[in-house]
């Protein structure tokens, strides 16, 4: 089920980047890109780069001589970001290759999370740093929760499960334990609230359905037209959060040392 919910193909990357990016990811991308402290000539690995939002910010912020390697799994996302890269759980780099590893909202989608964290530790230089973020519980992220509940109302006996994946790695003690077992030290976890903003309720609804695998799930079921679901999500967002909508969102930001 996790694999199905991690397939970002077709037109998903475009909606993901243009609709969900500004609403959900931009504030956290700016925060995350500002955390690695890498000297000139160093190297940074970004895991699960998606459409390259954090990559671009890292390039703007870090010295020009810092080499950035961006990796991801889904071909469509990588094509959108203009690259082709490997799996987070089996990184094809020598031990101690990087001064920092960065991952924006990616570890939730990796089936072998512990292996991915061990790989991050392996490719880091001694004293190097891992920086990543994960969403807090769905209940703390208003627009995503509204979308999930509205979509589920059309399929009461077997609701789509996509939203359980990105919001499924919110247990900070579990994260701390996995990092410790992977060999990291000085683990720091900060819970960071932000405000999600979208130009319109329609724009938000399009991103929430067409910008992730839940739209594929709805189409494949063939019982409810996808536009009907989009219209319902738009209406629910407008009713609860206004138009343009403004709502709460919250994530955990984690830093650890090798």
Buried (B, 14 or more C-beta within 10 A) or exposed (E): EBEBBBBBEBEBBBBBBBBBBBBBBBBBBBBBBEBBEBEEEBBBBBBBBBBBBBBBBBBEBBEEEBBBBBBBBBEBBBEBBEBEBBBBBEBEBEEEBBBBBBBBBBBBBBEEBBBBBBBBBBBBBEEBBBBBBBBBEBEBBBBBBBBBBBBBEBBEEEBBBBBBBBBBBBEBEEBBEBBEEBBBEEBEBEEBEBEBBBEBBBBBBBBBBBBBBBBBBBBEEEEBEBEEBBBBBBBBBBEBBEBBBEBBBBBBBBBBBB
